[in-house]
Amino acid sequence: MPTSEELLELATRCAEKLEEEGYLRHIPSFSDAEEQCESGYEDLLQAIHEDELFAPVDIQRQEQLVEQIASALPEDKRSLIVELADNHARHVWLQQEGAYHLGVAVGRRLRKLT
């Protein structure tokens, strides 16, 4: 299991890859940041997934399970499980966005203090 220092080191390497042109007037979106530091971000996620609390996510398997459950339901109820899975994905994305922006805000605040 990686230490918090090791995770922070991986996150710092990701942050160093973000493109900054002159004075930064806006914070890039999570998807932009993820794209700009893709390989480093994958290393960070892999390190987090090594912790037994955060098991690896298999999106393809998740989609297969949703399809299996949907096919077992009566026709008029099938859309409910798909809606549930879609809503869950939106919730996870919202949490990622929130965590990302909170991290940026904390980083900016700490930067001002040093």
DSSP file with accessible surface (Angstrom, degrees, kcal/mol):
  #  RESIDUE AA STRUCTURE BP1 BP2  ACC     N-H-->O    O-->H-N    N-H-->O    O-->H-N    TCO  KAPPA ALPHA  PHI   PSI    X-CA   Y-CA   Z-CA
    1    1 A M              0   0  152      0, 0.0    47,-0.1     0, 0.0     2,-0.1   0.000 360.0 360.0 360.0 126.1    0.0    0.0    0.0
    2    2 A P        -     0   0   18      0, 0.0     2,-0.1     0, 0.0    49,-0.0  -0.395 360.0-120.2 -70.6 148.7    1.5    3.3   -1.0
    3    3 A T     >  -     0   0   72      1,-0.1     4,-2.3    -2,-0.1     5,-0.2  -0.389  25.6-108.5 -79.4 165.4    2.1    6.0    1.7
    4    4 A S  H  > S+     0   0   94      1,-0.2     4,-2.6     2,-0.2     5,-0.2   0.866 121.8  56.4 -63.2 -32.5    0.4    9.4    1.4
    5    5 A E  H  > S+     0   0  134      2,-0.2     4,-2.2     1,-0.2    -1,-0.2   0.906 107.0  48.3 -64.5 -41.0    3.8   10.8    0.7
    6    6 A E  H  > S+     0   0   97      2,-0.2     4,-2.2     1,-0.2    -2,-0.2   0.903 112.3  48.5 -66.4 -40.2    4.2    8.5   -2.3
    7    7 A L  H  X S+     0   0   46     -4,-2.3     4,-2.7     2,-0.2    -2,-0.2   0.913 111.0  50.7 -65.3 -40.5    0.7    9.4   -3.6
    8    8 A L  H  X S+     0   0   97     -4,-2.6     4,-2.8     2,-0.2    -2,-0.2   0.896 108.0  53.0 -63.8 -38.0    1.5   13.1   -3.2
    9    9 A E  H  X S+     0   0  110     -4,-2.2     4,-2.2     2,-0.2    -1,-0.2   0.930 110.5  47.0 -62.9 -43.4    4.7   12.6   -5.1
   10   10 A L  H  X S+     0   0   25     -4,-2.2     4,-1.8     2,-0.2    -2,-0.2   0.925 113.2  48.9 -62.8 -42.8    2.8   10.9   -8.0
   11   11 A A  H  X S+     0   0   37     -4,-2.7     4,-2.7     1,-0.2    -2,-0.2   0.892 108.9  53.4 -64.7 -37.2    0.2   13.7   -7.9
   12   12 A T  H  X S+     0   0   60     -4,-2.8     4,-2.2     1,-0.2    -1,-0.2   0.915 106.1  52.3 -64.8 -41.1    3.0   16.3   -8.0
   13   13 A R  H  X S+     0   0  111     -4,-2.2     4,-0.6     1,-0.2    -1,-0.2   0.886 110.8  48.7 -61.6 -37.8    4.5   14.7  -11.1
   14   14 A C  H >< S+     0   0    8     -4,-1.8     3,-1.4     1,-0.2     4,-0.5   0.945 109.7  51.2 -63.6 -48.5    1.1   15.0  -12.7
   15   15 A A  H >< S+     0   0   54     -4,-2.7     3,-1.3     1,-0.3    -2,-0.2   0.845 102.4  60.8 -60.5 -33.7    0.7   18.6  -11.7
   16   16 A E  H 3< S+     0   0  145     -4,-2.2    -1,-0.3     1,-0.3    -2,-0.2   0.740  99.5  57.4 -66.7 -20.1    4.1   19.4  -13.2
   17   17 A K  T << S+     0   0   95     -3,-1.4    -1,-0.3    -4,-0.6    -2,-0.2   0.598  79.2 111.8 -86.2 -11.6    2.8   18.3  -16.6
   18   18 A L  S <  S-     0   0   38     -3,-1.3     2,-0.4    -4,-0.5    15,-0.1  -0.425  74.1-117.9 -65.9 135.8   -0.1   20.7  -16.6
   19   19 A E        -     0   0  127     -2,-0.1     2,-0.5     2,-0.0    -1,-0.1  -0.594  33.1-178.8 -79.1 127.0    0.3   23.4  -19.2
   20   20 A E        -     0   0  114     -2,-0.4     2,-0.7     4,-0.0     4,-0.1  -0.981   8.2-167.4-126.3 119.0    0.6   26.9  -17.9
   21   21 A E        -     0   0  165     -2,-0.5    -2,-0.0     2,-0.1     0, 0.0  -0.899  59.3 -56.9-107.6 105.4    1.0   29.7  -20.4
   22   22 A G  S    S+     0   0   71     -2,-0.7     2,-0.4     2,-0.1     0, 0.0  -0.282 119.2  10.0  63.0-142.2    1.9   32.9  -18.6
   23   23 A Y  S    S-     0   0  179      1,-0.1     2,-0.7    -3,-0.1    -2,-0.1  -0.535  81.1-128.3 -73.2 124.7   -0.5   34.0  -15.9
   24   24 A L        +     0   0   65     -2,-0.4    -1,-0.1     1,-0.2    -2,-0.1  -0.645  31.2 175.4 -79.0 112.7   -3.1   31.2  -15.2
   25   25 A R        +     0   0  211     -2,-0.7     2,-0.3     1,-0.1    -1,-0.2   0.627  64.1  23.1 -95.1 -16.8   -6.5   32.9  -15.5
   26   26 A H  S    S-     0   0  126      0, 0.0    -1,-0.1     0, 0.0     0, 0.0  -0.975  78.2-111.8-145.3 159.4   -8.6   29.8  -15.0
   27   27 A I        -     0   0   54     -2,-0.3     3,-0.1    -3,-0.1    74,-0.0  -0.811  40.3-118.6 -91.0 128.0   -8.3   26.3  -13.6
   28   28 A P        -     0   0   18      0, 0.0    -1,-0.0     0, 0.0   -10,-0.0  -0.317  35.0-101.6 -63.4 150.9   -8.3   23.6  -16.3
   29   29 A S     >  -     0   0   39      1,-0.1     4,-2.6     4,-0.0     5,-0.2  -0.235  31.1-107.1 -66.3 163.4  -11.2   21.2  -16.0
   30   30 A F  H  > S+     0   0   11      1,-0.2     4,-3.1     2,-0.2     5,-0.2   0.921 121.8  51.6 -58.0 -43.3  -10.5   17.7  -14.5
   31   31 A S  H  > S+     0   0   53      1,-0.2     4,-2.1     2,-0.2    -1,-0.2   0.891 110.1  48.9 -65.2 -37.1  -10.8   16.1  -18.0
   32   32 A D  H  > S+     0   0   73      2,-0.2     4,-2.4     1,-0.2    -1,-0.2   0.934 114.2  45.3 -65.1 -44.8   -8.2   18.6  -19.4
   33   33 A A  H  X S+     0   0    6     -4,-2.6     4,-1.9     2,-0.2    -2,-0.2   0.916 112.0  52.1 -64.8 -41.9   -5.8   18.0  -16.5
   34   34 A E  H  < S+     0   0   54     -4,-3.1     7,-0.2    -5,-0.2    -1,-0.2   0.905 111.9  46.8 -61.3 -39.4   -6.4   14.2  -16.8
   35   35 A E  H >< S+     0   0  146     -4,-2.1     3,-1.1    -5,-0.2    -2,-0.2   0.912 110.7  51.5 -69.3 -41.7   -5.6   14.4  -20.5
   36   36 A Q  H 3< S+     0   0   58     -4,-2.4    -1,-0.2     1,-0.3    -2,-0.2   0.808 123.2  28.8 -68.3 -30.6   -2.5   16.6  -20.1
   37   37 A C  T 3X S+     0   0    7     -4,-1.9     4,-2.8    -5,-0.2    -1,-0.3  -0.150  81.1 144.0-121.9  43.1   -0.9   14.3  -17.5
   38   38 A E  H <>  +     0   0  124     -3,-1.1     4,-2.4     1,-0.2     5,-0.2   0.876  70.0  42.0 -52.5 -54.9   -2.5   11.0  -18.6
   39   39 A S  H  > S+     0   0   73      1,-0.2     4,-2.0     2,-0.2    -1,-0.2   0.929 117.5  47.1 -67.0 -40.4    0.4    8.6  -18.0
   40   40 A G  H  > S+     0   0    6      2,-0.2     4,-2.1     1,-0.2    -1,-0.2   0.889 111.5  51.7 -66.0 -36.9    1.2   10.1  -14.6
   41   41 A Y  H  X S+     0   0   30     -4,-2.8     4,-2.8    -7,-0.2    -2,-0.2   0.902 107.5  52.3 -67.2 -39.1   -2.4   10.1  -13.6
   42   42 A E  H  X S+     0   0   98     -4,-2.4     4,-2.6    -5,-0.2    -1,-0.2   0.898 108.2  51.7 -63.2 -38.2   -2.7    6.5  -14.5
   43   43 A D  H  X S+     0   0   88     -4,-2.0     4,-2.3     2,-0.2    -2,-0.2   0.912 110.3  49.2 -62.4 -41.8    0.3    5.7  -12.3
   44   44 A L  H  X S+     0   0   23     -4,-2.1     4,-2.2     2,-0.2    -2,-0.2   0.942 112.3  46.9 -62.8 -47.4   -1.4    7.6   -9.4
   45   45 A L  H  X S+     0   0   42     -4,-2.8     4,-2.8     1,-0.2    -2,-0.2   0.909 111.3  52.1 -62.3 -41.5   -4.7    5.7   -9.9
   46   46 A Q  H  X S+     0   0  103     -4,-2.6     4,-1.3     1,-0.2    -1,-0.2   0.915 108.7  50.5 -62.0 -41.2   -2.8    2.4  -10.1
   47   47 A A  H  < S+     0   0   11     -4,-2.3     4,-0.4     1,-0.2     3,-0.3   0.910 112.0  47.2 -63.8 -39.9   -1.0    3.2   -6.8
   48   48 A I  H >< S+     0   0   50     -4,-2.2     3,-1.5     1,-0.2     6,-0.4   0.911 108.7  55.3 -67.0 -40.1   -4.3    4.0   -5.2
   49   49 A H  H 3< S+     0   0   47     -4,-2.8    -1,-0.2     1,-0.3    -2,-0.2   0.744  93.0  70.5 -66.6 -21.9   -5.9    0.8   -6.5
   50   50 A E  T 3< S+     0   0  122     -4,-1.3    -1,-0.3    -3,-0.3     2,-0.2   0.760  79.3  92.5 -67.4 -21.4   -3.1   -1.3   -4.9
   51   51 A D  S X  S-     0   0   24     -3,-1.5     3,-1.2    -4,-0.4    -3,-0.0  -0.540  85.8-130.4 -70.2 134.0   -4.7   -0.4   -1.6
   52   52 A E  T 3  S+     0   0  158      1,-0.3     3,-0.3    -2,-0.2    -1,-0.1   0.747 105.9  62.6 -62.1 -20.2   -7.1   -3.2   -0.7
   53   53 A L  T 3  S+     0   0  131      1,-0.2     2,-0.8    -5,-0.1    -1,-0.3   0.853 104.3  48.0 -71.3 -32.7   -9.8   -0.6    0.0
   54   54 A F  S <  S-     0   0  101     -3,-1.2    -1,-0.2    -6,-0.4    -3,-0.2  -0.708  80.5-169.7-111.9  79.0   -9.8    0.6   -3.6
   55   55 A A        -     0   0   65     -2,-0.8    -5,-0.1    -3,-0.3    -3,-0.1  -0.306  38.3 -84.1 -65.4 151.5  -10.0   -2.5   -5.8
   56   56 A P        -     0   0   96      0, 0.0     2,-0.5     0, 0.0    -1,-0.1  -0.232  43.5-127.7 -56.8 145.9   -9.4   -2.0   -9.5
   57   57 A V        -     0   0   92     -3,-0.1     2,-0.7     4,-0.0     3,-0.1  -0.854  15.9-163.8-100.9 129.0  -12.4   -1.0  -11.5
   58   58 A D     >  -     0   0   97     -2,-0.5     4,-2.3     1,-0.2     5,-0.1  -0.877   6.3-177.2-113.4  94.9  -13.4   -3.0  -14.5
   59   59 A I  H  > S+     0   0   94     -2,-0.7     4,-2.6     1,-0.2     5,-0.2   0.894  82.8  54.1 -61.4 -40.3  -15.8   -0.7  -16.5
   60   60 A Q  H  > S+     0   0  130      1,-0.2     4,-2.2     2,-0.2    -1,-0.2   0.928 109.8  47.5 -61.6 -42.9  -16.4   -3.4  -19.1
   61   61 A R  H  > S+     0   0  107      2,-0.2     4,-2.5     1,-0.2    -1,-0.2   0.905 109.7  53.9 -65.0 -39.0  -17.4   -5.9  -16.4
   62   62 A Q  H  X S+     0   0   70     -4,-2.3     4,-2.2     1,-0.2    -2,-0.2   0.931 109.1  48.1 -60.1 -43.9  -19.7   -3.3  -14.8
   63   63 A E  H  X S+     0   0  117     -4,-2.6     4,-2.3     1,-0.2    -1,-0.2   0.892 110.0  52.3 -65.3 -38.1  -21.4   -2.7  -18.2
   64   64 A Q  H  X S+     0   0   89     -4,-2.2     4,-2.6     2,-0.2    -1,-0.2   0.916 109.3  49.9 -62.9 -42.2  -21.8   -6.5  -18.6
   65   65 A L  H  X S+     0   0   69     -4,-2.5     4,-2.6     2,-0.2     5,-0.2   0.911 109.5  50.6 -63.8 -41.4  -23.4   -6.8  -15.2
   66   66 A V  H  X S+     0   0   22     -4,-2.2     4,-2.9     1,-0.2    -1,-0.2   0.931 111.7  48.5 -61.5 -43.2  -25.8   -4.0  -15.9
   67   67 A E  H  X S+     0   0  122     -4,-2.3     4,-2.6     2,-0.2    -2,-0.2   0.904 111.0  50.3 -64.4 -40.8  -26.8   -5.7  -19.2
   68   68 A Q  H  X S+     0   0  110     -4,-2.6     4,-1.2     2,-0.2    -2,-0.2   0.926 113.5  45.0 -63.5 -44.3  -27.3   -9.0  -17.4
   69   69 A I  H >X S+     0   0   83     -4,-2.6     4,-0.7     1,-0.2     3,-0.5   0.936 113.3  50.7 -64.7 -44.3  -29.5   -7.5  -14.7
   70   70 A A  H >< S+     0   0    6     -4,-2.9     3,-1.0     1,-0.2    -2,-0.2   0.909 108.1  52.0 -61.2 -40.9  -31.5   -5.5  -17.3
   71   71 A S  H 3< S+     0   0   79     -4,-2.6    -1,-0.2     1,-0.3    -2,-0.2   0.776 107.0  54.3 -69.0 -22.6  -32.1   -8.6  -19.5
   72   72 A A  H << S+     0   0   84     -4,-1.2    -1,-0.3    -3,-0.5    -2,-0.2   0.621  97.3  83.3 -83.9 -12.4  -33.5  -10.4  -16.4
   73   73 A L  S << S-     0   0   56     -3,-1.0     5,-0.1    -4,-0.7    -3,-0.0  -0.552  93.7 -92.7 -89.4 157.2  -36.0   -7.7  -15.7
   74   74 A P    >>  -     0   0   77      0, 0.0     3,-2.2     0, 0.0     4,-0.9  -0.306  44.7-105.5 -61.6 151.7  -39.4   -7.3  -17.3
   75   75 A E  G >4 S+     0   0  142      1,-0.3     3,-0.8     2,-0.2     4,-0.5   0.850 119.3  54.0 -48.5 -44.8  -39.3   -5.0  -20.4
   76   76 A D  G 34 S+     0   0  118      1,-0.2    -1,-0.3     2,-0.1     4,-0.1   0.629 112.1  45.2 -72.5  -9.1  -41.0   -2.1  -18.6
   77   77 A K  G X> S+     0   0   99     -3,-2.2     3,-1.1    -7,-0.1     4,-0.8   0.520  86.2  89.8-108.5  -7.1  -38.3   -2.1  -15.8
   78   78 A R  H XX S+     0   0   93     -4,-0.9     4,-1.3    -3,-0.8     3,-0.5   0.869  81.4  57.8 -62.6 -37.3  -35.1   -2.5  -17.9
   79   79 A S  H 3> S+     0   0   77     -4,-0.5     4,-2.7     1,-0.2    -1,-0.3   0.774  95.1  68.4 -67.0 -21.5  -34.5    1.2  -18.3
   80   80 A L  H <> S+     0   0   94     -3,-1.1     4,-2.5     2,-0.2    -1,-0.2   0.920 100.0  45.5 -64.5 -43.4  -34.4    1.6  -14.5
   81   81 A I  H <X S+     0   0   30     -4,-0.8     4,-2.5    -3,-0.5    -1,-0.2   0.899 113.9  49.7 -69.8 -35.5  -31.1   -0.3  -14.1
   82   82 A V  H  X S+     0   0   55     -4,-1.3     4,-2.6     2,-0.2     5,-0.2   0.936 111.7  48.8 -66.7 -42.0  -29.6    1.6  -17.0
   83   83 A E  H  X S+     0   0  120     -4,-2.7     4,-2.7     1,-0.2    -2,-0.2   0.912 110.6  51.5 -62.7 -41.0  -30.7    4.8  -15.4
   84   84 A L  H  X S+     0   0  109     -4,-2.5     4,-2.4     2,-0.2    -2,-0.2   0.933 111.1  46.8 -61.3 -46.5  -29.3    3.8  -12.1
   85   85 A A  H  X S+     0   0   19     -4,-2.5     4,-2.3     2,-0.2    -2,-0.2   0.915 113.7  48.5 -63.6 -42.2  -25.9    2.9  -13.6
   86   86 A D  H  X S+     0   0   83     -4,-2.6     4,-2.2     2,-0.2    -2,-0.2   0.912 111.5  49.7 -63.8 -42.4  -25.8    6.2  -15.5
   87   87 A N  H  X S+     0   0   90     -4,-2.7     4,-2.2    -5,-0.2    -2,-0.2   0.906 109.9  51.4 -63.8 -40.4  -26.7    8.2  -12.4
   88   88 A H  H  X S+     0   0   99     -4,-2.4     4,-2.6     2,-0.2    -2,-0.2   0.922 108.4  51.3 -62.7 -43.4  -24.0    6.4  -10.5
   89   89 A A  H  X S+     0   0   52     -4,-2.3     4,-2.4     1,-0.2    -1,-0.2   0.911 110.1  49.6 -60.8 -41.6  -21.4    7.3  -13.1
   90   90 A R  H  X S+     0   0  143     -4,-2.2     4,-2.5     1,-0.2    -1,-0.2   0.898 110.0  51.8 -64.0 -37.6  -22.5   10.9  -13.0
   91   91 A H  H  X S+     0   0   96     -4,-2.2     4,-2.5     2,-0.2    -2,-0.2   0.926 109.4  48.5 -65.2 -45.0  -22.2   10.9   -9.2
   92   92 A V  H  X S+     0   0   62     -4,-2.6     4,-2.4     2,-0.2    -2,-0.2   0.932 111.9  49.9 -60.9 -43.5  -18.7    9.4   -9.4
   93   93 A W  H  X S+     0   0  106     -4,-2.4     4,-2.7     1,-0.2    -2,-0.2   0.922 109.4  51.9 -62.0 -41.6  -17.7   12.1  -11.9
   94   94 A L  H  X S+     0   0  112     -4,-2.5     4,-2.7     1,-0.2    -1,-0.2   0.925 109.4  49.6 -60.5 -43.8  -19.1   14.8   -9.7
   95   95 A Q  H  X S+     0   0  107     -4,-2.5     4,-2.7     1,-0.2    -1,-0.2   0.903 110.7  50.2 -63.0 -39.8  -17.1   13.5   -6.8
   96   96 A Q  H  X S+     0   0   61     -4,-2.4     4,-2.7     2,-0.2    -2,-0.2   0.925 111.1  48.4 -63.2 -45.3  -13.9   13.5   -8.9
   97   97 A E  H  X S+     0   0   38     -4,-2.7     4,-2.6     2,-0.2     5,-0.2   0.924 113.0  48.1 -61.2 -44.2  -14.6   17.1  -10.0
   98   98 A G  H  X S+     0   0   43     -4,-2.7     4,-2.5    -5,-0.2     5,-0.2   0.933 113.3  46.7 -62.3 -46.2  -15.2   18.2   -6.5
   99   99 A A  H  X S+     0   0   66     -4,-2.7     4,-2.6     2,-0.2    -2,-0.2   0.910 112.7  50.9 -63.5 -40.8  -12.0   16.5   -5.2
  100  100 A Y  H  X S+     0   0   39     -4,-2.7     4,-2.5    -5,-0.2    -2,-0.2   0.959 113.2  43.4 -61.6 -50.9  -10.0   17.9   -8.0
  101  101 A H  H  X S+     0   0   70     -4,-2.6     4,-2.7     1,-0.2    -2,-0.2   0.878 112.9  52.2 -67.9 -35.1  -11.1   21.5   -7.5
  102  102 A L  H  X S+     0   0  115     -4,-2.5     4,-2.8    -5,-0.2     5,-0.2   0.936 109.9  50.4 -63.1 -42.8  -10.8   21.2   -3.7
  103  103 A G  H  X S+     0   0   44     -4,-2.6     4,-2.6    -5,-0.2    -2,-0.2   0.909 110.9  48.3 -60.4 -42.1   -7.2   19.9   -4.2
  104  104 A V  H  X S+     0   0   35     -4,-2.5     4,-2.9     2,-0.2     5,-0.2   0.938 112.2  49.1 -63.5 -44.7   -6.5   22.8   -6.5
  105  105 A A  H  X S+     0   0   52     -4,-2.7     4,-2.3     2,-0.2    -2,-0.2   0.919 112.4  47.0 -63.1 -43.6   -7.9   25.3   -4.0
  106  106 A V  H  X S+     0   0   72     -4,-2.8     4,-2.9     2,-0.2     5,-0.2   0.934 112.8  50.6 -63.7 -43.3   -5.9   23.8   -1.1
  107  107 A G  H  X S+     0   0   37     -4,-2.6     4,-2.3    -5,-0.2    -2,-0.2   0.915 110.4  48.4 -60.8 -42.1   -2.8   23.8   -3.3
  108  108 A R  H  X S+     0   0  123     -4,-2.9     4,-1.7     1,-0.2    -1,-0.2   0.901 112.6  49.1 -65.5 -39.4   -3.3   27.5   -4.2
  109  109 A R  H  X S+     0   0  173     -4,-2.3     4,-1.3    -5,-0.2    -2,-0.2   0.928 112.1  47.3 -65.5 -46.0   -3.8   28.4   -0.6
  110  110 A L  H  X S+     0   0  100     -4,-2.9     4,-0.9     1,-0.2    -1,-0.2   0.877 108.1  57.0 -63.8 -35.1   -0.7   26.5    0.6
  111  111 A R  H >< S+     0   0  176     -4,-2.3     3,-0.6    -5,-0.2    -1,-0.2   0.896 105.4  50.6 -62.4 -39.1    1.3   28.1   -2.2
  112  112 A K  H 3< S+     0   0  173     -4,-1.7    -1,-0.2     1,-0.2    -2,-0.2   0.813 106.8  55.8 -67.9 -30.1    0.3   31.6   -0.9
  113  113 A L  H 3<        0   0  121     -4,-1.3    -1,-0.2    -3,-0.1    -2,-0.2   0.698 360.0 360.0 -76.0 -19.6    1.4   30.6    2.6
  114  114 A T    <<        0   0  148     -4,-0.9    -3,-0.0    -3,-0.6     0, 0.0  -0.466 360.0 360.0 -97.3 360.0    4.9   29.7    1.6
